[in-house]
Amino acid sequence: MVEELTGNIGKQTETWFQESLESERDLRQRMDLRFRFALGDQWDAADITKLNEEGRPHVTINKIRPVLKIITGYQRQNQMDIKALPVEASDFPITDVLNQLLKAIMKPSGTMTLSLKFADGLICGKGWGYAYLDTNRNPYDLIGDIVYKHISPFHVFPDPYSLEPDLSDARYVIRYLKYHPTELKRLYPKADLGISVQAAITETTAEVPMRYKGYQSDPYGKALMDNAGEASTKDDRLAVLECWYRKYEQEKFIYNRETGEFFPSRLLDDQLDALVGQVPALTVIKRIIPKVYVAAVLNGIELEDHESPIEGNIYPLVPFYCDFTPSARSHELRFQGVVESLIDPQKEINKRRAQMLHIVNTAANSGWIIERGALQDKRILEQFGSKPGIVIEVEAGRKIEKIEPSNVPRAYTDLELMSSGNIKEISGINADMTGEYEKTASGIAIQSRQKQGITSIQDVFDNFNYAKERVGLLLLKAIQSFYTPQKLMRIIGPNHQIQQKYKVPMEAIVAALSTKDLSQYDVAIDEGLASPTYRMARFQQLLQLAQLMPGIIPPAILIEASDIDGKDELLAQLGDQEGQGVGQEPPNGGAQNPALNQAIQQNAEAIGAGAM
């Protein structure tokens, strides 16, 4: 396998790209249909043409969009931060610093990225995010900043035989990119772009049908699927395949039988033999381990190929599979979103509403029955027969009679109500989640019914939570791989609070972050409070507990849980008071210190303002 990959990674990447494209062709067409229905493009072109020829209307009553808005709104209102949790007590200083780093990475746009990724998964079944080192954000920062961004699910081509949501069994994941030739020269200065760019421009898909070629390549395009999409627009960019793949290589480790420690070695075999001969407790172990590599390919020609800058056998692309059924036989059944099951009910609503509108439109001019010779000019009825107040003069002894229009059948209105109920029933979104509840219902009853509605889609949120944990692990690996101790100190700052809290120098904590097995034995990635609703609820619980049991909740915890302005200054003031022996809770539960009273007062005012 290693020989095959190292032979010609350019051709191998194209082979993998075609494999993924052909295997997921039906899924990608279905994903495109799901997006169309979610965004309101719900009529086939053939149906529209036929209706136009018959003079019939075609209307879209998008019942899917509100369902998606409710679910995405719930996710945004109740979103949680990615947090690092300590495995044992000695790991608290590391997780406190790591959480500040994760927050610094996710704060600019990471939260929006996760929401967009969640929305993609709801619609088409897959959402994707990508972590990389951005060196353009601050040109004076030579290291760069770690960024996590959203990418289109149509631009990612994973191993079609992968069934694990963490991609641990995926041989490769390909990201589809487009660059202008000038951009390629800047991004890949060492590559021989003259030959590869010229080949990409001159070759066409007509020579090799359904093949990825330069300008003609597009995940949406006619060359790849029936939908025109982006291929209908002029685009002079060139397609580049960024292929992340695994190679299995032999690594040598030195193992100390007395201490149980082991570490990788770059020594030659004869050097290792000499070392083991001098220290009998040492032995050499050789293992085949996976490593992630990345290659950039243009028209089958390799632009670059090197080991991934992120250590830890992890891909920088993280998927979110909304409704994931790995046992399903086909890809379109295996990866589904909320929209898939709503397509047929939505079609029924649109077509029936169009039929009802046609009946109403034709009722005003349903036609006339006239005796021969009753009118001197029949065009009067044709042009003005439906005009209000029209006076028609007929020949003596002759009569005309208006054709009574048919009313909208009662079955149509019954089916309309039934279909609207089907949308809610199939999606699992009940009336209480939409705000439609009886005025006499109690708050507890409404909350209980809303919780039942969320329970029906709990698997979606569980899958999203798992995806966020994978994002946290990826960012942890990226921090260890990209950031130097100086960069870490620049982000964190002196942060005397952590040093005072744990009596550990910040330099020692930063050094501990470089431990390669940190995520296995010292840190667990999970979720923490992020939305104001959750934070306020937690503060209220802590406040009630502090009032019921004075002295059990330290003031610093209450201040940290609040959302007041100047929280850091209050914590610093509290630390100074505690260092002087001031501000400690009297044994009889007397008055609390001023910093705590100020925190409680300000947060109470914030809660009152939010309630208004």
N, C-alpha and C positions, 0 to 999 in steps of 0.2 A: 504493500500500500504506500509506503514511504517513497519507494522508487517511482511509482506512478505519479505522485504529486510533484516530486522534485524534477521530473522529466520536462514537462511543459505546462506550467501553471496557467498560461494564457488559454491554451486549448482546453485544459481541464475545467477552467472557469466557465467557458462557453458551453461545454457539455453539461455541467451542473445547471447552468441557467436554463438551458433548453429542457432539462429533466424537470426542474421545478415548474417551468411555464406550462409544459404539456400536462403534467400531473394535476395542476391546479387551474387548468383552463376553464372548466365548468364552474369552479368555485369563484373565479375572478369575474366571470360574467354574472354570476348570481350576486356577488358583492356589489357590482355596479348597479344591478337592478334594485338592490336594497337601498343604496344611496339615493337613487332616483325617487323611489317611493317616499323615503323619509323627507326629501326636500321638495316634494310636490309634483314631480314629473311622473305622472302615474298612468298616462295613456300611451298605448303603442301607436307608432306612426301609421300603421295600416288601418287601425280603427279610426283614427282622426280623419284620414283621407276618405274613408267610406262614409263617415257621418257628414263630412262637408259636402260630399256629392249628393247625399240625400237631404241636405238642408236641415240636419238635426244638430242640436247643440252637444257639446262635450264639456262637462264641468268637473272640477276637482274639489272635493270636500275632504281636505286632509285631516283625517282623524288620527293618523300616526304621529304627527308632529307634537301634539299636546302630550301624548304619552311619553315621548322621549324627553320633552321639556320637564315633566314632573320628575322623572328618574334622574336626569342630569342635575336638576335643581336640588334634589335631595342630596346628591353626592357633593355638590359644591357647598351646601349649607352645613354638611356634616363631615367635611373632609378632615383627614387626620394627617399630622406631620409624620414623616419618616424619622424614627428615633432609634438610637442605639441603647440597649439595656445591658446592665452589667450581669455577668454570670455569677460573680461572687463579690463580696464587699470591697475587696481590694481593687476592683475594676471601676469603681465609681468615678475616680478622677479622669480616667480614659474616656468613659462614655459622656461625661459632661463636656469635655473638649470636643469630642467627635460630634456631638449634637450641634455644637456651634458651627462646626465646619459644614455639616449637612444642611443646616439652615442657611448658611451663606451661599451654598451652591443652588439650593432650590428657591431661594427668596426672589431672585430677579424674574424668572419666568417658569420655574419648575412646576409650580402649582398649576398654572394654566396648561402646561404641557401634559400633566397627568389628567386634567379634565378633558382636554381634546382627545387624548388617548382613550379615555373611558367612553366618550361619545362615539368614537370610531367603532369600538368594540360593540356598543349597543346596536349600532346600525348594521354593520356588515359582518360582525363576528370576531374581527381582529383589530387590535390597536397596537401601535408600535411606538417605542421611544428609543433614543439613541444618545449615548454619552460620548463626549469627545473633549479634547483640549483646545480651547479657543485662544489663539495667540493674537487675534486682531482686535479684541475688545479694548485692550489697553496696550498700545504699541510700546510703551516704556516698561512693561512687565515682560521680561525675557522668558519667564516660565509659562505664563498664560493662566487661564481660568478654566476649571472644569465646568462644562455646560451639559445639561440634559434637555433635549428638545424632542418635539413630536415630529414624526415622519409619516407619510401616507402609507397605508397598508398596501396600496398598489405598487409601491416602489420597493418592496421587500420580497425576496424570493428565497424562502427557507427550504431546507431539506424536506421533501415531501414525505419521507418515511419517518420523520421525527414525531414522536407521540408524547414527549415530556414537555410540560409548559415552561420548564426552565432551560430548554434546548440542550440539556446535558447529553442527549443521544443524537444530536444533529451533527452531521458531517460538515455542514457548511451553512452559512446564511449570507445571501448576496444582497447588497444595497445598490439600487439603480440610481445613477446620477447623470446629470447632463451639464456639460461645460462648453463654453466657447473655446476655440483654439488658443486664444491668448491666455485664458485662465489655466488651461492645461500646462502651458509652458511655465507658468508661475508655480503651480502646485507640484509639478513633477519635473524639476529642472534637470535631473540626471538622466531622464528617459530620452531615447532617440525618437522624438515626436514627428520628425519629418516623414519617415516611412509610414508610421502607424496612422497619422492624420490623413495623409494622402490616400491610403488604402481605405480608410473609413468613408472618405468622400466619394471615391470612384466606384466602390462596390455597391450593389443594390440588392434588394430582397428578391427581385425578379430572377436573379441567377440562382439563388438558393432559397426557395420558398420557406416562409415561416421562420427565418433565421434572423438573429440579431445583427443588424448592420448599420453602423454610423447614424446618419440622419434619420433613416427609416425606423429606427428602433423606438418603441414606445410601449409601456405596459398597458395603455388604453387603446392603442392604435389599431387600424385596420389590418396591419401586418400581423398582429398578435391576437386579435379577436374581432368579432363582428362589429362591435361598437366603435364609431369613429373617434370620439373623444378628442384628445389632444392632437391626434394625427391630422385632423382637419385644418389645423393652424400651421402657418409657416414657422419653422423652427430651424435655425442654422446651428444649433448646438450639437455637440457630439456626445454619444452615450458611452459612459464609463461604468464598468461593473466593479464595485468594491466588494471583493470576496473575502469573507472571514471564514477560515477553515481550520480543522484540527489535523495536526501531524503527531505521530507517535515516535518518540525518540528515546534512545537509551541514555539514562543518567546514572552517574556513579555517586554513591554515598559512602561516607566513612562512618562506621558504627562502633561506638564504645560499649563493649559488653558489660563493663563494670558499672558505668553510670547510666546506661540506657539512652544516651544522647546520640544523635546522628545529624550530619550536615552534608550538603552537596559538595562535591569536589570537582575541580577542573584539572587536576593533576593527570599526567600521562600514566599508563599502566605500569611502566617500570619504576616511576617515582612512587606510585602507590605501593608496589611490592616492597620497595626499600623502606617505606614508612611503617608498613605492617611488620616487617622484620625487626625494626627497632622497638616497636611498641606492641607486644603480644596481645594486649587487651583490645586492639583495634582490628576491625575486619572491613572488607570492602563488599558492598552490596550493589548489584547492578539491577536497575528496574527500567521497564518501558513505561514512560509517562506521557500523557497528552499535553500538547502545547498548541496554543492558538496562534495562527499566522494571518496576515492580511496581505492581499494582492490587489493591485489596481490593473484592470485589463481594458484595453481599447481595441476593438475589432480583432480579438484573439491574440493581441500582442501585449506582452507584459510591460507595464510601466514601472512597477515596483513590486517587491515581494520581500517581506521581512516579518520577524516575530512581532506579535501584538505588543504595543507599549503598555498594555494593562496586564499585569501578571495575575495568575490565579486560574488559568484554564476557564475563562469566562468570556462570552461574547459581549460586545458593547451594545448590542441590540436586545431589548427586553420586550417580549410580547405580552399582550393582555388578551386572553381568549375568553370571550363573554360567556357563551353557552357551549361548553366544550364537552364533547362526547367521544373520547378516544377510541371506543369500541365500534363506532360507526364505520361502515364500509367505504363510503365516499367522502371526499373532502367537503363537499357542499353540505352534507349532513353532519359532519364532524365539527365544523366551525359555523355556528349560527349566532345571530344576535336577536334582539327583541323584535326587529322589524320582520324577519322572515315569516313568522306565523301570522302576521297581520296583513300580508300582501293580498291574499284572496278575499278576506272580508272588506278590505279597502276597495278592491276592484268592484265588488258587488255594490257597495255604496255609491260609487261614482256612476256606474252604468244605470242603476235604478234611478238615481237623481236626474240623470240626463233624460231618461225616458219620461219621468214625471214632468220635467220642464218642457219637453216636447209636447206633451198633452196639453199643458197650460197654454203654451204659445199658439197652438193650433185651435184652441177653443174660441178665440176672438174672430176667426175667419174660417169657420168649419165648412162653409159652402152653401149653395142654394139649389133648390129644385124649382124649375120654371117650366111653364107650358110653352110649347112652340109658338112663337109670335107674340108672347106676352110683353116683351121689351123690344124697343126699336134698336137699342144698342146694348148688348150684353157686357160690354167693357165697363159700363157704369158699375155693375156689381163687382166685377173683377178688381176694379181700382178702389171703389169706395164702399164696398159691401159691408166692411167691418167698422166703418166710421160712425161714431156716436151721433145720433140725431139725423141721420140721412133720410131723405124723402125720395121715394121711388114712385114714378108714375108708370102704371101698367095699362095695357089695352083692355077695353071693356070686355067683361066676361072671362078674362084670363086671370090667373093667380100665380103668385110665386110663394115659395115656402122655404124658410131657413132650415138648414140641416142642424138638428140639435147635437151639439158636441158631446162626446162621452166624457164623463167625469173621471177624475183620478180614482182608480180602483182602491177600495178600502185595504185590500191586501198589500198595496204598495206602502201605505203609511204604517201598517203593522210590521212589515219587513224592515222598514227604516228604523223603527224603534228597536227591533230585535238585533239589527246589525250594529247599532251603536252600543248595545249591551254586550254584543260579542267582542267588540274591540276591548272593552274593559275586562271582560271575563278572560279572554285569551292572554292579554298582557299581564294580568294579575294586579292591575291598578284599580282599586275600588273607588267609589264615589267620595269617601272620606279623605282620600289622599288628594283629590282635586278640589277640596274645600266645599263639596256638595254634601251637606249633612243636615239633619233635622235640627231646627232651633231648640227643640226641647231636649236634645241629647246632651248628656253630661260630658264634661271635659275628659273624664277618665274613660268613658265609653268611646268617645271619638279617638282618643289616643290609642286605645286597644285595637280599634278597627284599622287605624292607620298602620299600626305595628303588624297586623295580619297581612295588610297589603304588601309591606316590605318583606315579610316572611316568604311570600310567593316568589320573590326574586332574590332571596338571600344568597343563592349560589352565585349570582352575578357579582354581588359585592364581595363574597368570599374569594372568588377568582381575582377580582381587582386588588384585594388586600394582599393576596399572594404575589401578584405582579409588583406591587409597591415594595414588598419585602425584597424581591429580587433587584429592584432598582436601588434600594438601600445598600445591598451587598455589592452591587456593581460600583456605586459611588465610593464605598469604603475601599475597594480594590484600586479605584482610580486615584483616590487621595494618597494611598500608599505608593503608587507607581509614579505619580506626576509631581507631587508637592515635596519640596525640600523642607528641612526644619526651619529655614529662614522664612520661606513662604508661609508656613503654618503659623509661625509667631506673628507674622504681619497680619494675617487674617484674624487670629484670636486676640492679639494684643497682650499686654502684660497680665490682664485679668487677675488682679490681686484677690478677688473673691474666692476663686477656686483654690488658689495657693493658701489663703487663710483657712478655708474650709477643710482642706485635707492635709495641710502642712506638708505639701509636696511641691518642689520647685517645678515651674512650668516647663523648663527644659527637659526634665525627667519624664514628664507626662508626654510631651511631644515625641521624645525618643521611643517611648513604649508603643506609639502608634505604628511604627515601622515593623513590628513583629509580624512575620508572615502568616502565622496561624492565629492571628487576632480574632478573626471571625468564627473560629472553631471552638476556642477555649475561653475567651475573655469577653466577647461581645456578641449579643444576639440582636438582630434587626427586627424591629416591630413598629407599631404605630403609636403615636401620642396625640394629645389634644391639639387641634389646630383652629377650628372654627370658634368665633366668639360665643356661640350658643353653648358649646361643650365647656369652654373655659369658664364661662359665667356659672354654669351649673356646678362645676367642680369647686369653684370658689365659695359658692353658697353652702355646699355641703361641709367644706372645711370650716367655714365661719360658724355654722350651727354647732358643729362638734366642739369648736373652741369655746363657744358660749355655754354649752351644756357641761363641758368638762374642762374648766380653766387650767391652763398649764400643760395640757397634753399635746397641743399643737404649737411648735416653735413659731415665733413671730416671723422669722425669715421665710418659712414655708408659706404662710399666708400672703406675705408681700409678693413672693415669687409667683403665686397662683393668680394674682390680680392682674388687671389690664390697665392700671393707672399709669399716668405719665410720671416720669422721674423715678421709676421703680429702682433703677440701679443706684441712684443717689440715696434713696431710702435704705437700701440694703447696706450700702457703705456706712451710712450714719448708724445703723443698727449694729454693725460690726464694731465700730468705734466705741459705742456705748457698752457693748458686752465686754470689750477688752478692758474697760475701766470699771467693770463691775456694776454698771448702771443699766437699768432696763430689764433686769431679771424679774421673773414673776414671783411676788411674795408668796410665802407658804399658804397664807389664808386666802389666796385668790384675789388680792387687791387690784388696784388700778394697773392697767397695762402701760407699756412704754409709749411715748408720744409718736414714734415712727409707726407702730402698729395701729394706733388710733387713727392716724392720718390715712393709712392705707385702707382701713375699713370704711372711713367716711367717704373717700374719693370713689372707691369701688361701688359703694351703695348709691352714690349720685349717678354713676355711670349706668348702673342697673335700672335706676328710675328713669333716666333719659331714654334708655333703650326700650323700656316698656311703653313709653309715650309714643 
